[in-house]
Amino acid sequence: MEGQDLQEENDEIQMLNDLGLGEDISSDEFIKYFEQLPTKPAVDIYTKLDNEQLTALYERHARYRIRYLKLSQTDSMDKLNAELKQHNAMDLLEEDLSREFIAKMRYFKHFEEDGTLYWFFHPDLCRLEALDDYHRLVLRNHWMEGCVLIEETSLKFGKISTRGAYQAIKIATGFSKITGKLAYTGYYECVDNLSFDASWLNDLDGVYFEIWLRVTMQMKSFRDALEEIYKLEMFPSRQQRMKYALDYDCSDMEMEFLTCTASVTSEVTEDKARELIAEAVKKVIDRPKLYEHYIRKKIAIAQAIGLIPTALS
């Protein structure tokens, strides 16, 4: 059995080489590329802010919280206004709020503690002198803990995965600030995305487009259209889900279809309908959040409260 697995592994790699997909990189070449990457910068965790510096930091963070709440178009703005009104501070500008008032309000930390803000300044990081406020900013999300690569034990997958990881390290050498750890994180998140798409997303837009054609043009019911597409075996990757819906309950799939076709009218062309359905499918499927999403959201918050400059278009 092991010999068969090895042969399948070699055949798969040879096919990739023949198609010009990816790049064969030896372990020696990989080590050379890896050694070109910068190491993670050291952080001084011993030098701490003194009490005066901490107070200034807390006051600055309080103003960041107020600034973000004023920018947000949610009920958090109502909460802030109610508190400022209670203390006769409604008409005061952010910079005019006295140090005494800010301290009395506990630097508005309760907006972090009660979940009004979905981000916070990590208290442990606030004490380190070597960090700036961007480093101290943390999103209150726990979904990253679940972002782990699905375990694959086959020799074939292992060989292909190693091939991809080696190439990711080589690509990373073209960027001055990407460490080996970041390169690996990016690569394995890419694999996660591909795995998710293959399992949940690929061809789903095609399924709903074909159903839409039959429902709109032929006046078929959702179930009849779904059954026809299933029997035609037009989308092998979605056969199992369609079978489950037909055998047990297709209401969830029908609701998803209605959501994905809500913006598609009978007047649009088929090409436009396919495009709209494809866009809707991407939005309706609850994709796992990865490090990229975390960083994008953190940058948006940091720009909103003035921690970092807004990128020029």
C-alpha positions as CSV (number, residue, x, y, z in Angstrom):
1,M,0.0,0.0,0.0
2,E,2.8,2.4,0.8
3,G,4.5,1.7,-2.5
4,Q,1.2,2.5,-4.3
5,D,0.9,5.8,-2.3
6,L,4.5,6.7,-3.2
7,Q,3.7,6.1,-6.9
8,E,0.6,8.2,-6.8
9,E,2.6,10.9,-5.1
10,N,5.3,10.9,-7.8
11,D,2.7,10.8,-10.6
12,E,0.9,13.8,-9.1
13,I,4.1,15.8,-8.9
14,Q,5.1,14.8,-12.4
15,M,1.7,15.9,-13.7
16,L,2.1,19.3,-12.0
17,N,5.6,19.7,-13.5
18,D,4.2,18.8,-17.0
19,L,1.5,21.4,-16.6
20,G,3.9,24.0,-15.4
21,L,2.1,24.4,-12.1
22,G,4.1,25.4,-9.1
23,E,7.8,24.9,-8.9
24,D,10.0,22.0,-7.7
25,I,12.3,23.4,-5.0
26,S,14.8,21.1,-3.2
27,S,15.2,21.1,0.6
28,D,18.6,22.6,0.2
29,E,17.2,25.5,-1.9
30,F,14.4,25.9,0.6
31,I,16.8,26.4,3.4
32,K,18.7,29.0,1.4
33,Y,15.5,30.9,0.8
34,F,14.4,30.6,4.4
35,E,17.7,32.0,5.6
36,Q,17.2,35.1,3.5
37,L,14.0,36.0,5.4
38,P,14.2,38.5,8.3
39,T,13.8,37.3,11.8
40,K,11.0,38.4,14.0
41,P,12.1,41.7,15.6
42,A,12.9,41.5,19.3
43,V,10.7,43.4,21.7
44,D,11.9,44.8,25.0
45,I,9.4,43.3,27.6
46,Y,11.3,44.5,30.6
47,T,11.1,48.3,30.4
48,K,7.7,49.5,31.6
49,L,5.9,52.8,31.6
50,D,6.0,54.7,34.8
51,N,2.8,56.0,36.5
52,E,2.9,59.4,34.8
53,Q,3.4,57.8,31.4
54,L,0.6,55.4,32.1
55,T,-1.8,58.2,33.0
56,A,-1.0,60.0,29.8
57,L,-1.5,56.8,27.8
58,Y,-4.9,56.2,29.5
59,E,-6.0,59.7,28.7
60,R,-5.0,59.3,25.1
61,H,-6.8,55.9,24.8
62,A,-10.0,57.5,26.3
63,R,-10.0,60.0,23.5
64,Y,-9.5,57.3,20.9
65,R,-12.6,55.5,22.4
66,I,-14.7,58.7,22.2
67,R,-13.5,59.4,18.7
68,Y,-14.5,55.9,17.5
69,L,-17.9,56.0,19.2
70,K,-18.6,59.4,17.6
71,L,-17.7,58.0,14.2
72,S,-19.8,54.8,14.5
73,Q,-23.4,55.0,13.3
74,T,-24.8,52.6,15.9
75,D,-26.5,52.7,19.3
76,S,-23.0,53.1,20.8
77,M,-23.3,56.7,19.8
78,D,-26.5,57.0,21.8
79,K,-24.8,55.5,24.9
80,L,-21.9,58.0,24.6
81,N,-24.3,60.9,24.2
82,A,-26.3,59.9,27.2
83,E,-23.2,59.8,29.4
84,L,-21.9,63.1,28.2
85,K,-25.3,64.7,28.6
86,Q,-25.5,63.4,32.2
87,H,-22.3,65.1,33.0
88,N,-23.0,68.3,31.1
89,A,-20.3,67.5,28.6
90,M,-22.4,67.1,25.4
91,D,-21.1,70.3,23.8
92,L,-17.5,69.8,24.6
93,L,-15.1,68.7,21.9
94,E,-13.1,65.6,22.4
95,E,-9.9,67.6,23.0
96,D,-11.7,69.8,25.5
97,L,-12.7,67.1,27.9
98,S,-10.8,67.7,31.1
99,R,-8.3,65.2,32.5
100,E,-10.4,65.1,35.7
101,F,-13.6,64.3,33.8
102,I,-11.9,61.6,31.7
103,A,-10.4,60.0,34.9
104,K,-13.8,60.2,36.6
105,M,-15.3,58.2,33.6
106,R,-12.6,55.6,34.1
107,Y,-11.2,56.6,30.7
108,F,-14.4,55.2,29.1
109,K,-13.0,51.7,29.5
110,H,-16.5,50.3,30.3
111,F,-17.3,50.6,26.5
112,E,-14.6,47.9,26.0
113,E,-15.8,45.9,29.0
114,D,-19.5,45.8,28.0
115,G,-18.8,44.9,24.4
116,T,-19.9,48.2,22.9
117,L,-16.5,48.4,21.3
118,Y,-15.3,45.2,19.6
119,W,-11.7,46.2,20.1
120,F,-9.6,47.2,23.1
121,F,-6.1,48.2,24.2
122,H,-4.6,45.1,25.8
123,P,-3.7,46.0,29.4
124,D,-0.5,43.9,29.4
125,L,0.7,45.5,26.2
126,C,-0.1,49.0,27.6
127,R,2.6,48.7,30.2
128,L,5.4,48.0,27.7
129,E,7.4,51.1,26.7
130,A,8.7,49.6,23.5
131,L,5.3,49.3,21.9
132,D,3.1,52.0,20.3
133,D,-0.7,52.2,20.4
134,Y,-1.2,50.3,17.2
135,H,0.6,47.3,18.7
136,R,-1.6,47.6,21.8
137,L,-4.8,47.6,19.8
138,V,-6.4,44.2,19.8
139,L,-9.7,43.0,18.3
140,R,-12.1,41.2,20.5
141,N,-12.4,38.2,18.3
142,H,-11.9,34.5,19.1
143,W,-12.5,33.0,15.7
144,M,-8.7,32.9,15.0
145,E,-8.4,30.0,17.4
146,G,-10.5,27.9,15.1
147,C,-8.5,28.6,12.0
148,V,-6.4,25.5,11.8
149,L,-5.5,23.5,8.8
150,I,-7.6,20.3,8.4
151,E,-5.3,17.4,9.0
152,E,-4.3,15.5,6.0
153,T,-2.3,12.3,6.3
154,S,-1.9,11.1,2.7
155,L,1.6,11.1,1.3
156,K,0.3,12.7,-1.9
157,F,-1.2,15.7,0.0
158,G,1.9,16.0,2.1
159,K,4.2,16.1,-0.9
160,I,2.1,18.7,-2.7
161,S,1.7,20.8,0.5
162,T,5.5,20.8,1.0
163,R,6.0,21.9,-2.6
164,G,3.6,24.8,-2.1
165,A,5.2,25.8,1.2
166,Y,8.7,25.8,-0.3
167,Q,7.4,28.1,-3.1
168,A,5.7,30.4,-0.6
169,I,9.1,30.8,1.2
170,K,10.8,31.6,-2.1
171,I,8.2,34.2,-2.9
172,A,8.5,35.8,0.5
173,T,12.2,36.5,-0.2
174,G,11.0,39.3,-2.5
175,F,9.5,41.2,0.4
176,S,11.7,42.9,3.0
177,K,9.6,42.5,6.1
178,I,8.0,39.1,5.7
179,T,9.3,36.6,8.3
180,G,9.2,32.9,7.9
181,K,6.3,32.6,10.3
182,L,4.3,35.2,8.4
183,A,5.0,33.4,5.1
184,Y,3.9,30.1,6.5
185,T,0.7,31.7,8.0
186,G,-0.1,33.2,4.6
187,Y,0.5,29.9,2.8
188,Y,-1.6,27.7,5.1
189,E,-4.4,30.3,5.1
190,C,-4.4,30.1,1.4
191,V,-4.7,26.3,1.6
192,D,-7.6,26.8,4.1
193,N,-9.4,29.1,1.7
194,L,-9.0,26.7,-1.2
195,S,-10.2,23.9,1.0
196,F,-13.2,25.9,2.1
197,D,-14.1,26.9,-1.4
198,A,-13.8,23.3,-2.6
199,S,-16.1,22.1,0.2
200,W,-18.7,24.8,0.3
201,L,-18.5,27.3,-2.5
202,N,-17.3,25.9,-5.8
203,D,-20.1,25.4,-8.4
204,L,-22.8,26.6,-6.0
205,D,-23.3,29.7,-8.1
206,G,-23.7,27.4,-11.1
207,V,-26.3,25.3,-9.3
208,Y,-28.4,28.4,-8.4
209,F,-28.0,29.9,-11.8
210,E,-29.4,26.7,-13.5
211,I,-32.2,26.6,-10.9
212,W,-33.0,30.3,-11.6
213,L,-33.2,29.6,-15.4
214,R,-35.7,26.8,-14.8
215,V,-37.8,28.6,-12.2
216,T,-37.9,31.8,-14.2
217,M,-38.1,30.6,-17.8
218,Q,-39.9,27.2,-17.3
219,M,-41.9,28.1,-14.3
220,K,-40.7,25.0,-12.4
221,S,-40.8,24.7,-8.6
222,F,-37.5,25.0,-6.8
223,R,-37.6,21.3,-5.9
224,D,-38.3,20.2,-9.5
225,A,-35.5,22.3,-10.8
226,L,-33.1,21.0,-8.2
227,E,-34.0,17.4,-8.9
228,E,-33.5,17.9,-12.6
229,I,-30.0,19.4,-12.1
230,Y,-29.2,16.6,-9.7
231,K,-30.1,13.9,-12.2
232,L,-28.2,15.6,-15.0
233,E,-25.0,15.5,-12.7
234,M,-24.0,18.9,-13.9
235,F,-22.1,19.8,-10.8
236,P,-20.3,16.8,-9.3
237,S,-18.9,18.8,-6.3
238,R,-22.4,19.7,-5.2
239,Q,-24.1,16.3,-5.8
240,Q,-24.0,15.2,-2.2
241,R,-25.6,18.4,-0.9
242,M,-28.3,18.3,-3.5
243,K,-29.0,14.6,-2.7
244,Y,-29.3,15.4,1.0
245,A,-31.7,18.3,0.2
246,L,-33.9,16.1,-2.0
247,D,-33.9,13.1,0.4
248,Y,-34.6,15.1,3.6
249,D,-35.3,18.8,3.5
250,C,-34.6,21.4,0.8
251,S,-35.9,24.4,2.7
252,D,-32.5,25.6,3.8
253,M,-31.2,25.4,0.2
254,E,-34.3,27.1,-1.2
255,M,-33.9,30.0,1.3
256,E,-30.3,30.3,0.3
257,F,-31.3,30.3,-3.4
258,L,-33.9,33.0,-2.8
259,T,-31.3,35.2,-1.0
260,C,-28.8,34.7,-3.8
261,T,-31.3,35.6,-6.5
262,A,-33.1,38.4,-4.8
263,S,-31.4,41.1,-6.9
264,V,-31.9,39.2,-10.2
265,T,-34.9,40.3,-12.2
266,S,-36.4,38.6,-15.2
267,E,-35.2,41.5,-17.4
268,V,-31.5,41.0,-16.9
269,T,-29.4,39.0,-19.4
270,E,-28.3,35.5,-18.5
271,D,-24.6,36.6,-18.2
272,K,-25.6,39.4,-15.8
273,A,-27.8,37.0,-13.8
274,R,-24.9,34.6,-13.5
275,E,-22.6,37.4,-12.3
276,L,-25.1,38.7,-9.7
277,I,-25.7,35.2,-8.4
278,A,-22.0,34.5,-8.1
279,E,-21.5,37.7,-6.1
280,A,-24.4,36.9,-3.8
281,V,-23.2,33.4,-3.1
282,K,-19.8,34.8,-1.9
283,K,-21.7,37.0,0.5
284,V,-24.2,34.5,1.8
285,I,-21.7,31.8,2.6
286,D,-20.3,32.3,6.1
287,R,-16.6,32.1,5.4
288,P,-14.1,31.5,8.2
289,K,-12.2,34.6,9.2
290,L,-8.4,34.5,8.9
291,Y,-5.4,36.6,9.8
292,E,-5.9,38.7,6.7
293,H,-9.4,39.7,7.8
294,Y,-8.2,40.5,11.4
295,I,-5.4,42.8,10.1
296,R,-7.7,44.6,7.6
297,K,-10.2,45.3,10.4
298,K,-7.5,46.4,12.8
299,I,-6.1,48.8,10.2
300,A,-9.5,50.3,9.5
301,I,-10.0,50.9,13.2
302,A,-6.5,52.4,13.6
303,Q,-7.1,54.7,10.7
304,A,-10.5,55.8,12.1
305,I,-9.2,56.8,15.5
306,G,-6.0,58.4,14.1
307,L,-3.4,55.8,15.2
308,I,-2.1,55.5,11.6
309,P,-2.6,57.7,8.5
310,T,-5.2,56.9,6.0
311,A,-3.7,55.5,2.8
312,L,-3.7,57.9,-0.1
313,S,-5.7,56.8,-3.1
